Every structure is written in structure tokens, then in C-alpha cells.
Amino acid sequence: MSPVSNKKIVIAGGGAAGFFAAIHAKAAAPDASVVILEKSRELLAKVAISGGGRCNVTHHCFDPKELITRYPRGGKELLGPLHRFQPADTIEWFESRGVKLKVEEDGRMFPVSDDSADIVQALTREARSLGVEVRLQQGLSQAEYLDSGFRLGLTDGSSCECQVLILSTGGNRASGGWAVAEQLGHTIVEPVPSLFSFHVQDAVIEGLSGISVDPVAVSIPEMKAEQSGPMLITHKGLSGPAILKLSAWQARELAERKDEVGLEINWVAGVSQGDVRRDVEQNRKRRGARPVLKTVMYELPRRLWERLCGRAGIVNDVQWARLTADQEQGLWIALTAMPCRMRGKTLNKEEFVTCGGVELKEVDMKTFQSRICPGLFFAGEVLNVDGVTGGFNFQAAWTGGFLAGTAAGEWER
């Protein structure tokens, strides 16, 4: 059905999903009035600061079946949507608008310029050229469903009406999107943080902030959960992809345990425990007169190696040939199964990701339209969808924004 000239589409939230939804709503309904409401003073703030200011736009993976394995929540529901708009489409969209993307070794994709401003400018330029209206410091505080659409209460005390409403306010209660979704009859899966660093106090890592090891395997034995990849020692504990993936997949269980659990670290994840034991024994035989502390194994950072030796009771100038059986066992355990404890977390407030949001059973994932409230659509982290680090959350935003925006533009009462 063709769009009508008096149709008004309001998008609550001026982030990645909101802009993409607005752009595609206007493309689908050129004669409609399309308005983005942004509560803050800044548009696309998360896009601007993500990836250290580089913006991890998407991931170099073009198989939807593989892609959905990177979403702790919502993966199964994203399979169909990703067949309709996936990373290849994201790449084509940005590159056709002058933003070339590059692939890094781990599959993450960034602008060739390493400047997130290119992504921000591409989105704002496209929205402006299509005639999308943007209102800053005017957020959505409440919504009432009418036969003709919605009556919206705004944070500046004003109100307006629209025929179609898209909620893309992100995964944060303060943004108001979840409250509005509840007002319109939706269930909110209780949000908890995802993608965070672990607070760990342990003599092995104390004072080693900035040291990175790759690959490392980190497990939570009581949850039978493990993730591997690069790991970074911070001044408060542990971070990096291995930790962030573990935090994402176990987000709800960690929240239930108040972020206090036992961890086990394998510092040499690419080597089997049996091979480590064999290598330690060979060093006893071949380098008997050499001090253990001066024989760094597996190209580990020297200071970390010395700490791991200390954990095994190996100090000063102890030679390989003089290792006791307990020290030898202690060394390979320290290397492959070092126990420590998580006692809290650190959130990256600017790139905050949540586990939780609008219940997906209440959303038609073909169009991202509400099954409860006609004319209401969703896009981005307002939904109970979240991915691991690596560009997957942005891809969910582009996919949801494209489908929600297009369907909203085409939809008529």
C-alpha cells in the first residue's frame, strides 16, 4: 500500500538503530513525516566513542547461521532477519556512501580511516538528505495508544501524535524506552549488565596492568562455562575479549551470584595440559643447570612468567634440575589451571550493553513490529538481544533498524 502524505513516524532514540530505522522509514515512505527524538544533546554518542573512537561497525562473517552463534540472547530470533540484512549489506550501505571499511585479523570491521566520525557523518548526512527531522533534548516519556496511532508525552513537557512509533532507545532504563513499552502492554525481561571486566585481586597479576596474553582460556567451573581469546590485565583485574565473551554468555548467572565466582585461567590455551607437563619435564632434562625464572616458556611476558613460577613456589635461582615434584606440578597447574576469584565488575559506561529488554515473543521478528500494539516497532538494544564483542551489537542495530524502518514506512492503519 502506498504511503499517505499525513503519515507521521516518530523514532524514539537517536542512536545507531534509531538513525538506520529513520533513514529506511523515510526511504520507504518519502511523503511521510519522519522525526527522531533524542533525549540528550548528542546524536549517535555510542557510535562516536565505540571501539576507542574507531567504531567497530560490523563483523566479517556472511553466514547467518554462524553469525547467530555470537548472540547470547536473541540469536535464534535473528536468523531470519540476518538473511534479509547482514554484514555484507552493512558494508555495501556504508561503502556506497563513501565510507570504506577494513577487516582486522579477528574479523572486526572498522572504517579505513579508523575514525568513527565517518560513520556518524554518513548516517546524519543520509538522514538530512532524505528530510528526516531530528529533535535534540526532546525524549519520549510516555505513550498512549489511540485508534489513529499514538499520543506521545515528551520530556520537555510537550506532546505530539503520530501514526507509527519506533522505540530504539537502547538498553538503559534511564532512556525511557522500556517504560513506554510497558505502558503499551509489553513485558520487559529484567536487564542486567553484559560485556564487562572482572575485578580480580591476585598476587600473580598485581602490578601487571597493561599486559596482554593471547590466547588465554578463562573458565567458571561452577557454571561449566569457558571462553578463550586475548586477555588483558587491568589495574582492577581482567578484561579483553576472553573476559568480555564470558561476561556476555554468563551475564544473568553472574548477576544472580552478585558477580562473585571462582575462575580458572589457562595462560597457554593453545597447548594441551599434557604437552605442558611434557615440556616442563623436558626442560628439567635439557636445561637442568638453567634457572627456571630465566627460561620463559610459551613466549609469555617475562614478568607474568616470574609470577606464575612464584605461584608454584619457584623463586630466586632455582634450577630446572632441582625442581621438586611439587614445584613441577605447581608450575603446570599455574600455567594451565590457575585458580583465582572474581569479586565484582567494571562497566564501560559509554559502551554499556545489557542482557534483557522487550520480550522477543511479543515481537514479529520479520518486521520488528509489536504483536500487541499495532503500529509500534522496535530496533536495537531496547529488545532482549545482545551480542558478544566484535561488531555484533552494531550489526543487530543495523539489521533491526533496516527491517523496522522499512516495515514502518510501508505499514498503514
N, C-alpha and C positions, 0 to 999 in steps of 0.2 A: 504494500500500500504506500502511496507517495506521501511525503511529509506535508504538513499544513503550515501556513505562514505564522499562525498564532501559537505554535507549539513552543514551549519553553522547557529546556532541560537544565537542571541545576546539578552541578557536581560539587559535593562537599569534600574538600581536601585538595590542595594544590601540590601534591607530590607526584612521583613518577606515574603511578596508576591513574591518578586523577587527571593529569595532563593528557596521558595517552587516551583515556576514555573521552575526554572533551574533544580532542582532535578527531577521533573517529566518529563520535556522535555528530559533529558538525559536518564531517565528510559525508556521512550517511543522510543527513538532513540539512542541506545547505540553507534552507529557508527558515530553519528553526533558530530560536534564540538560545545560545548555549553559554552558561555562566559558571565559572569556577569560583567557589567561596573558599578563601584561605584565612584561617583564624589568626595566623601570625603575620609578621611584617615581611616575611621572606618566602618566596616560592622555591620549590624543589630543593629545600635545605639539605635533605638527606642525600640527594643525588650529588650535590656540590661537595659534601665532605666525605662521601664514601670512598673506600679504597685509598685512604690517605690523600684525598683530593684528586684521585685519578679516575674514579668511578668504574667499578667492575660491572660493566654493562650487562654481560651475559656469560654463558659458558660454551665452549667449543664442543658441543655434543648435539648431534642432529637426530638421534633416535629417541623418540618419546618414551619408549619402554625403558631405556637406560636413564633418561632424564628423571623419571618419576621416582627412581631409587634414591634420589638426593633430597627428597622431601619427607621429613619425619611425620608431618601431618599434611594430609591433602594430596599425597602423591597419586593414589588410585583415582581420585576425582579429577586430577589434572590430565590424565591420559588423553581423553577426548579433546579438551581444549588445546593441548600441545600439538595435536595432529593438525589443528587449524592455524595456530600461530606459535612457532617455535623459534629457537635461536637463529636459524637460517633466515627467518623472516625479520627478526630484530636487526640482524646485520644488514640485510638489504634495505630496511627502512632508514637506518641512520646513514649508511653509505650513500644512498640515493639523495640524501640531503647534505652531503658534503663532509660527513664525519667518518673517516676511515678508521676501522678497528684492527687491532692486532691480537694475536694469540700468544700467551705465555706458556712455558713448559707444562704447567699444571692444568692447562685448559682454560684458565680465566681470560676474559677478553676485555681490553681497555681501548680507549681512543689512542691512536698512534701518537698523538700529542702528549699523552699522559696528563691531560688536563680535563677535569670534569666540566669545566665551563663550556666546552664544546658540546657536551650532551645537553646541558641546561639551555644553551642558546638555540640548539636545534629544535628543542621542544617549544620554547617560548616563541621562536620565530615562526614555526609552523602554526601554532595556535593563533598568533596575531594575524598571519596572512589569511587564515580561514575566517577570521572575525569572531573568535571566541572572546568573550568578555571575562576579565579577571578582576576580582574584588579582594583586596588585601584587608587584613584586620576586621574581617567580617566572616565569622564562623557560623556553623549551624548548631543551635542549642535545643531545638525541639521541632517535631513534625507531626502534623495531624493529617490523616487520610481523608480525602474528600472524593465524591463521585467523579469530580472533574480533575482530580490529581492530588496535590498536597498543599497545605498551608504551612509555611516554614517560619519558625521563630529564630531570629539571628542574634548573635552575641552582642551586637551593638544596640539591641533593643528594638530594631525594626523587624518587619515581616515582609514576606512575599509569597506568591503562589507559583506553582509550576505543574506541568502535566507529568513530567518524568523526573525522578530523583536518583542520582547515583551516589552511593556512600563509598568514599575512598579515603577515609580519614586516618588510615594506618592502625597499627597495633598499640594504641595508647588510650587508656580511659579518659585522660585529660582532653583529648581531641573531640570528644562528644559523640563520635560516630556510633559506638556501641549503645550508648544511652538512647539515641534516636532509633536504632534498630530494635531495641527492646520496646520502645513506645509504639512501634509499628507491628509488634507481635512476634518478634524473633527471639530465639534463645541464644544466649552468649555462653560459649564454653569458657569457663573461668581462665583468664590469661595468667600465665607465669612466664618469667624471662627465659629466653633461649639465646644461644650464641654468647657465652660469657667465659671469662677466665676463672681459674680456680685459685683460691687462697690456700697456699701450702707452706707451712713452716717446717723446714727440714735442714739439718746440717749440711747435707750433700749439695743443696742448691743455694744456701745462704751466701749472699755476696756475689753471685754469679749472674746477676741481671744483665740481659743483653745477649747471652749465649744461646745459640740455636743449634739443634741437633735434628738430623733428618736421615733415615726415617726412625721414628720412635713409635712404639705401641703403648697405649695407655689403657688400662682396664679398670673396671669397677667390679671386683669379684662377686660381691653380694647381688649385683644386678645382672651378672653374666654378660656384661657389655664391654666391648673393646673397639677402639678406633686407632688408626695409625696415620702417620704423616709427619710433617715438620712440627717441632715443638720448641717454644721459646720460653726461656726462664726470665721471669719478671721480678721486680722488687717485691711483689706480693706473693709470687708463686709461679704458676704455669699458664701459658697461653699458646697461641699458634693454632694452625689448622687441626691437629690431632685433638687438642683440648676442646676447641670450638665445636667440632663434629660430635664429640662425646657429650658436650653440654646440650646440643640440639636434640640428639636422639633420646637422651635421658632427662630432658628438661622437667617433665612433670614428676618423675620419680625423685629427682634431686630436690625439687621444691617440697615434696612430701617429707623428705628427710632433713629439711632445713639446711640443705647444702653441706651436710657433714657425712662423709663416707670414706671408707678406706680405698686407696688406689694402689695399683701395681704398675710399675714402669719398666718396660723393656727398652733400654737405651740403644740396642743394636737389633732393631726389628727385622732387618733383612737377613739375620743369621739365626739358625736354629739353636736351641739351647744345647743340643748335643754337640754341635760344631763349636760352640763357645767352650764347652768343657774340654773338648779335644784340643782347641787352640791354647787354652791355659796350660794343659798338660804338656803340649809341645814346647811352649816357652820354658817350662821347668827343665826340659831336657836339652834344648838347643841354646838357651840364653841363661844358663844356670848362674853365671857369675854377675849378670847384669842386674842392677836394682830394678825392682818391679815398677816403681814410680817413674822411672825414666824410659819405660818401654810402653808407650801409649798404643793401645790396641784399637783397631777398627776406626782409626782416624777421628777418634773422639777429641773434643777440645781438651788440652792438657790439664787445665785447672779442674775440669769435671772428672777426668780420669783419676787425678790425685784424690779427689773427694770420694770417688767410688772405691778406690783402694783403701782409703781410711775407713769407710763403712765396713770393709772386710777385715779390718784390724791390721792392715799392711801400712806401716809407717817408716819414715826415715829411709835408710839404705838397705832395707830387707831385700835379699836377692831371690831370684826365682827358685833357685835350688834349695833355698832354706824355708820356702813356704810350708807351713803346717797344713795338714789335711783340712782343718777348719778354715784357715785363711784361703785356701784354694777354693773350697766350696763357697765361702763367703763372697769371693770375687765374682764367680759366675752367677751367683744369685743376685748380687748387686747390679751386674750388667743386664740380666735378663728378667728379673722379677723383683725389683726394688720396691719394698712396701713404704708407703707414706700415707698421709691423711689430708683430705680436703676439709677445710673449715671456713666455708664462706665463698663468696664470688665477687668479681668485679665486672660491672656492666660498662660497655662502651655506650655512653648515654646518647651520643649523636647518631650511632648506627644501631640503636636499640631494636631488637627483634623479639617478638613474643610468640609463645605457643598458646593458642587459644583464639577466640573470636566468634564470629557468626557461625552457627551450626550449619555444616555443609548440606545436611539432609534437607534443609529448608530452602535450598538454592538450586535452581535449574542450571547445572554447570555447562549446558550447551550455550546459554545466553547470559549467564550470571544474574538472571532475574530472580527475584524472590518468588517462592512458591506460595507465600502467604499474602503478600501485599502487591497487587498488580501495579506496574509502573515503577517499582523500586528495584534498583540494580546495585551490585556490589563489585568492587575491584580492589585488589591489593591486600595488605595485611589486616584489614578490617575483618577478613574471613579467617576461619580456622585453618590456615595454610601457612606453612613456613618451611624454608629450605636450609640446608647447611651452607656454610660459607663457600664462596666461589662464583657468585653471579646468579645463583638460582632464585634468590628472593626477588631480584630485579626482573628476571625472566618471568616469574609468576605475575609481577606487576604489569609487564608489557602484554602478556597473554590475556590476563583478566581485563586490562584496560581496553585492548582491542575488541574483545568479544562483547564486553558490557557496553562500551561506547557505540559499537556498530548496531547492536541489538536495540539499544535505547533510541538511537536515531531512527530506526526503522519501525519501532513499536508505535501503535496507535490505540487509543482507548475505544 
